[in-house]
């Protein structure tokens, strides 16, 4: 390998290293902002919809430390209701997972027009004076599965 090729490889590796450090730094900053926002959250509501009907609603209320789940049939009638208290430790775990998944920074819409199978959801983040809704139709933000599992895991 000649010296010119070695210089190009070294230059590329230096660029790549700086790029990786920048990504890590930006993610760290985003997690800090997300954690601050999660510390102020009062409630997370997750709604699973199919063909225009809410088939499942999960609510994690951080003010009362209560988690609820309602399951409806396709006529919108309540089939099952579960409710239980969540510990401070569980509450902290849910908030941490949501912060690491950057939930407070998610876009308002995630939509995949090429898939039309009726898989819809929305997540409402409620704060003291406002609510923010993220809606999805067959498309999901990065970290969605972690957040969903944390919310669903609040009901045991």
Backbone bond lengths (Angstrom), bond angles and torsions (degrees), N, CA, C in turn:
res aa  C-N    CA-C-N  psi(-1)  N-CA   C-N-CA  omega(-1)  CA-C   N-CA-C  phi
1 X - - - 1.444 - - 1.520 108.04 -
2 X 1.311 115.54 131.64 1.454 118.33 -177.34 1.534 110.84 -83.31
3 X 1.302 114.29 170.65 1.468 121.11 -174.04 1.534 112.54 -67.73
4 X 1.316 117.18 -33.40 1.466 121.01 178.42 1.529 110.05 -63.89
5 X 1.320 116.97 -43.18 1.465 121.63 178.81 1.530 110.03 -63.75
6 X 1.324 117.23 -41.34 1.471 120.84 179.02 1.524 111.25 -62.71
7 X 1.353 115.87 -41.09 1.466 120.19 179.00 1.530 110.53 -63.74
8 X 1.334 116.06 -40.64 1.462 120.02 178.82 1.536 110.99 -64.78
9 X 1.317 116.16 -41.24 1.467 120.23 179.20 1.525 109.82 -65.11
10 X 1.328 117.50 -44.79 1.466 120.89 178.59 1.529 110.74 -61.63
11 X 1.329 116.16 -41.80 1.463 120.89 179.54 1.533 110.29 -63.51
12 X 1.341 115.76 -43.61 1.459 120.16 177.98 1.524 111.13 -63.19
13 X 1.316 118.08 -44.34 1.463 121.50 -179.75 1.529 111.52 -63.51
14 X 1.336 116.34 -38.06 1.457 120.09 177.21 1.530 109.81 -64.77
15 X 1.331 116.78 -45.84 1.460 121.05 177.57 1.527 110.44 -59.48
16 X 1.331 116.27 -45.31 1.464 121.35 -179.27 1.525 110.99 -61.90
17 X 1.317 117.76 -42.69 1.463 122.88 178.61 1.542 110.49 -61.73
18 X 1.320 117.12 -45.75 1.468 121.26 178.32 1.526 110.08 -63.30
19 X 1.316 116.85 -40.96 1.461 121.75 178.42 1.528 110.69 -60.65
20 X 1.317 117.40 -46.42 1.471 121.79 179.86 1.531 109.93 -63.62
21 X 1.324 118.12 -43.73 1.469 120.93 177.97 1.531 110.70 -61.48
22 X 1.317 116.89 -38.72 1.474 120.57 178.61 1.528 110.54 -65.00
23 X 1.311 116.84 -43.08 1.476 120.70 178.74 1.524 109.90 -62.87
24 X 1.320 117.52 -45.44 1.470 121.08 179.19 1.526 110.34 -62.40
25 X 1.318 117.08 -41.99 1.463 120.91 178.62 1.514 112.57 -64.15
26 X 1.330 117.44 -43.36 1.465 121.02 178.59 1.524 111.60 -65.75
27 X 1.333 116.58 -41.04 1.469 120.08 177.77 1.526 110.11 -63.73
28 X 1.327 117.44 -42.59 1.467 121.14 178.60 1.520 110.69 -60.73
29 X 1.315 117.47 -44.02 1.463 121.33 177.01 1.523 110.97 -62.37
30 X 1.327 117.24 -42.72 1.465 121.38 178.85 1.526 111.07 -63.61
31 X 1.337 117.86 -39.23 1.468 121.19 177.89 1.532 110.31 -65.21
32 X 1.317 117.54 -40.18 1.471 120.58 178.64 1.528 110.20 -62.63
33 X 1.319 116.91 -46.59 1.471 120.45 178.08 1.526 109.76 -62.64
34 X 1.309 116.69 -43.55 1.456 121.91 179.99 1.537 111.08 -62.66
35 X 1.320 116.99 -41.72 1.466 120.96 179.38 1.531 110.99 -64.42
36 X 1.320 117.20 -38.43 1.467 120.63 177.63 1.525 109.52 -63.36
37 X 1.326 116.34 -45.31 1.460 119.79 178.68 1.525 111.93 -65.49
38 X 1.326 117.25 -38.35 1.473 120.37 178.98 1.524 111.20 -66.93
39 X 1.314 117.67 -29.12 1.472 119.19 178.98 1.522 111.24 -68.86
40 X 1.340 116.90 -18.97 1.457 121.29 -179.11 1.530 112.97 -99.71
41 X 1.315 117.37 -4.29 1.465 120.55 -175.50 1.523 110.39 -72.12
42 X 1.310 115.38 143.50 1.462 120.47 179.11 1.520 112.18 -106.93
43 X 1.339 116.17 -32.00 1.462 118.57 -176.04 1.521 110.04 -158.10
44 X 1.333 115.03 145.89 1.463 121.72 171.84 1.524 106.52 -122.09
45 X 1.328 115.74 129.31 1.466 121.35 176.82 1.512 107.90 -120.38
46 X 1.314 116.03 125.87 1.462 122.06 177.65 1.524 108.13 -113.22
47 X 1.319 116.60 126.52 1.462 122.15 177.38 1.517 109.17 -118.97
48 X 1.339 115.96 124.44 1.459 121.65 173.12 1.518 106.58 -99.35
49 X 1.325 115.89 125.99 1.451 120.91 -177.43 1.523 110.14 -119.95
50 X 1.302 115.08 148.75 1.459 120.08 174.76 1.523 107.49 -143.41
51 X 1.300 116.46 123.48 1.463 123.02 178.15 1.521 111.85 54.01
52 X 1.333 116.13 40.99 1.453 121.60 174.90 1.515 115.77 84.08
53 X 1.322 118.20 3.05 1.464 121.82 -178.55 1.524 109.18 -118.15
54 X 1.336 116.07 135.08 1.461 120.06 175.08 1.523 107.70 -75.75
55 X 1.326 116.15 115.35 1.468 119.21 -178.30 1.530 112.52 -98.57
56 X 1.332 116.42 -19.30 1.466 119.10 176.54 1.522 108.63 -151.99
57 X 1.326 114.49 136.43 1.458 121.52 174.27 1.513 108.00 -126.80
58 X 1.317 115.58 127.17 1.467 121.47 174.23 1.516 107.75 -118.93
59 X 1.320 115.93 131.01 1.459 121.94 179.07 1.520 108.31 -124.60
60 X 1.328 115.40 128.48 1.458 120.87 171.83 1.524 105.58 -115.99
61 X 1.332 115.14 111.89 1.456 121.48 -178.12 1.526 108.17 -101.83
62 X 1.321 116.08 111.03 1.464 121.01 -177.27 1.520 112.26 -80.02
63 X 1.332 117.78 -14.55 1.471 121.02 177.48 1.526 110.26 -75.31
64 X 1.322 116.16 -43.54 1.466 120.99 -177.75 1.525 112.48 -100.72
65 X 1.337 116.47 -7.68 1.470 122.86 -175.36 1.525 111.53 55.81
66 X 1.324 115.14 47.00 1.459 121.59 177.86 1.527 108.40 -124.00
67 X 1.335 115.10 136.70 1.459 122.07 174.77 1.522 108.07 -112.31
68 X 1.328 115.77 139.40 1.462 121.11 -179.61 1.517 109.64 -131.86
69 X 1.331 114.80 151.08 1.461 120.36 173.98 1.520 108.39 -140.22
70 X 1.321 116.53 128.19 1.459 123.20 173.78 1.516 107.75 -117.40
71 X 1.324 115.13 130.66 1.463 120.58 176.61 1.522 107.40 -116.27
72 X 1.323 115.30 126.76 1.459 122.03 -178.41 1.520 110.37 -113.60
73 X 1.336 115.94 157.71 1.459 119.47 172.04 1.530 108.66 -86.04
74 X 1.320 117.61 -177.76 1.461 120.41 -176.11 1.525 113.16 -74.37
75 X 1.335 116.41 -4.09 1.464 120.21 172.70 1.521 110.74 -93.45
76 X 1.320 117.23 0.06 1.455 121.88 -179.66 1.517 113.94 83.33
77 X 1.332 117.24 8.23 1.461 121.33 -179.83 1.523 110.20 -86.71
78 X 1.318 115.92 138.20 1.468 121.82 -179.08 1.522 110.19 -67.04
79 X 1.334 115.75 124.13 1.463 121.77 177.46 1.522 111.41 -101.36
80 X 1.345 116.15 -35.60 1.465 119.69 -174.09 1.522 109.87 -152.19
81 X 1.311 115.88 139.80 1.467 121.84 175.97 1.516 108.03 -130.03
82 X 1.318 116.11 130.35 1.470 122.30 175.02 1.514 107.96 -125.87
83 X 1.318 114.74 147.82 1.462 119.83 178.64 1.527 107.99 -152.92
84 X 1.309 115.83 138.87 1.461 120.11 174.50 1.522 110.62 -156.76
85 X 1.320 114.30 160.11 1.470 119.03 177.07 1.518 108.90 -81.81
86 X 1.318 113.20 151.25 1.458 118.86 175.15 1.525 107.97 -118.34
87 X 1.292 115.02 142.76 1.464 120.37 -178.86 1.525 110.47 -73.90
88 X 1.314 115.54 164.18 1.467 120.33 174.77 1.527 110.39 -60.08
89 X 1.325 115.32 -36.93 1.467 120.51 179.19 1.530 110.66 -63.57
90 X 1.340 116.88 -44.48 1.463 121.42 179.22 1.533 110.09 -65.63
91 X 1.316 116.20 -41.28 1.454 122.06 177.75 1.540 110.14 -59.21
92 X 1.328 116.52 -45.60 1.460 121.64 178.49 1.531 110.65 -62.37
93 X 1.339 116.40 -40.80 1.466 120.94 -179.96 1.536 110.44 -63.46
94 X 1.329 117.48 -43.91 1.467 121.19 179.37 1.529 109.88 -62.72
95 X 1.332 116.69 -45.58 1.467 120.13 179.95 1.531 111.48 -63.56
96 X 1.323 116.70 -37.70 1.466 120.54 179.41 1.525 111.12 -66.26
97 X 1.327 116.46 -45.30 1.469 120.28 178.31 1.527 110.01 -60.99
98 X 1.327 116.54 -43.20 1.467 120.42 179.30 1.527 111.31 -64.86
99 X 1.328 117.19 -38.34 1.468 120.53 178.58 1.524 110.78 -67.08
100 X 1.331 117.41 -44.58 1.463 120.75 179.72 1.527 111.78 -66.63
101 X 1.333 116.89 -29.14 1.464 121.72 177.16 1.526 111.79 -85.24
102 X 1.321 116.01 -0.04 1.465 123.67 177.88 1.529 112.97 61.96
103 X 1.337 117.25 32.28 1.464 121.98 -179.98 1.525 113.73 -49.83
104 X 1.336 120.34 -45.83 1.468 118.52 -179.30 1.528 114.33 -64.23
105 X 1.327 117.82 -14.43 1.459 120.91 -177.65 1.530 112.87 -104.71
106 X 1.334 116.70 6.17 1.459 119.30 -179.60 1.523 110.27 -64.81
107 X 1.308 115.67 152.24 1.459 122.06 176.24 1.528 109.97 -67.77
108 X 1.319 116.96 168.68 1.462 120.56 179.61 1.523 112.16 -78.44
109 X 1.326 117.79 -28.78 1.464 121.03 -177.14 1.517 111.66 -135.81
110 X 1.327 114.86 138.22 1.456 123.05 171.00 1.521 105.66 -129.02
111 X 1.323 116.39 114.62 1.452 120.14 -171.92 1.519 110.00 -137.26
112 X 1.320 116.47 130.61 1.452 121.98 174.58 1.526 107.82 -117.76
113 X 1.340 118.15 100.35 1.459 120.74 -175.71 1.529 114.30 -71.67
114 X 1.328 117.36 -8.22 1.453 120.57 -177.99 1.527 113.33 -89.75
115 X 1.341 116.96 -6.43 1.461 121.84 177.40 1.518 107.01 -121.06
116 X 1.318 116.12 123.61 1.463 120.44 -176.95 1.529 109.72 -127.41
117 X 1.329 116.37 63.24 1.460 118.67 -178.19 1.528 113.10 -107.28
118 X 1.321 117.82 8.53 1.458 120.12 174.89 1.509 114.81 82.22
119 X 1.324 118.67 18.40 1.465 121.80 179.85 1.531 109.02 -92.82
120 X 1.317 116.12 105.40 1.460 121.76 -177.79 1.526 109.43 -127.83
121 X 1.315 116.30 153.75 1.457 121.27 175.54 1.516 108.97 -152.78
122 X 1.316 114.96 161.50 1.457 119.63 165.66 1.514 108.33 -145.29
123 X 1.305 114.39 148.20 1.458 122.01 178.36 1.523 106.88 -124.72
124 X 1.321 115.16 122.03 1.453 120.67 -179.66 1.525 107.57 -105.62
125 X 1.330 115.42 124.06 1.459 121.41 176.02 1.521 106.72 -105.61
126 X 1.328 115.75 116.62 1.462 120.61 -176.67 1.522 110.42 -105.60
127 X 1.318 114.20 128.88 1.450 122.33 176.20 1.527 107.68 -114.76
128 X 1.305 117.59 -178.27 1.465 121.04 -176.25 1.530 112.19 -56.09
129 X 1.305 117.91 -47.32 1.462 121.12 -174.62 1.527 114.72 -116.36
130 X 1.333 117.82 6.91 1.463 118.45 -177.18 1.522 111.24 -157.23
131 X 1.312 113.96 164.66 1.463 121.93 173.62 1.521 107.88 -133.59
132 X 1.313 115.67 144.64 1.459 121.29 178.61 1.524 107.06 -127.16
133 X 1.321 116.04 130.98 1.456 121.44 -177.79 1.518 109.82 -110.91
134 X 1.326 115.42 133.08 1.458 122.09 170.01 1.514 106.42 -110.70
135 X 1.321 115.88 124.71 1.454 122.02 -178.24 1.521 108.90 -113.15
136 X 1.330 116.11 141.98 1.453 119.51 178.12 1.514 112.40 -137.82
137 X 1.318 114.25 143.12 1.455 121.41 176.29 1.525 107.72 -133.88
138 X 1.323 115.07 96.86 1.467 122.10 178.46 1.523 113.76 60.56
139 X 1.329 117.04 24.26 1.462 122.30 176.12 1.526 107.16 -147.19
140 X 1.312 116.28 147.36 1.460 120.36 -171.57 1.526 111.12 -137.99
141 X 1.326 116.42 143.99 1.471 119.08 174.70 1.523 110.35 -73.73
142 X 1.307 115.20 159.82 1.454 121.07 175.72 1.525 108.70 -61.47
143 X 1.288 118.34 131.86 1.459 121.82 -179.23 1.520 113.89 90.78
144 X 1.323 117.46 0.94 1.464 122.01 -178.48 1.528 111.81 -56.24
145 X 1.331 117.28 -46.20 1.471 120.64 -178.05 1.523 111.99 -61.13
146 X 1.329 117.35 -38.17 1.462 120.42 178.77 1.526 110.97 -64.28
147 X 1.334 115.78 -44.84 1.465 120.67 179.81 1.521 110.20 -64.98
148 X 1.328 117.10 -46.44 1.460 120.72 -179.90 1.522 110.90 -59.76
149 X 1.317 117.80 -45.58 1.467 120.68 179.31 1.524 111.97 -64.06
150 X 1.311 117.67 -35.71 1.473 120.60 177.34 1.527 110.64 -66.18
151 X 1.329 116.64 -42.70 1.473 120.67 179.64 1.524 110.54 -67.38
152 X 1.337 116.86 -47.13 1.455 120.17 179.57 1.531 111.79 -65.70
153 X 1.320 116.53 -32.44 1.465 121.50 -179.78 1.523 113.82 -69.37
154 X 1.331 116.83 -14.39 1.472 120.02 178.20 1.523 111.04 -69.30
155 X 1.330 116.65 -23.76 1.467 121.85 174.75 1.520 106.59 -99.40
156 X 1.299 116.28 118.26 1.473 119.20 -179.47 1.493 110.96 -121.66
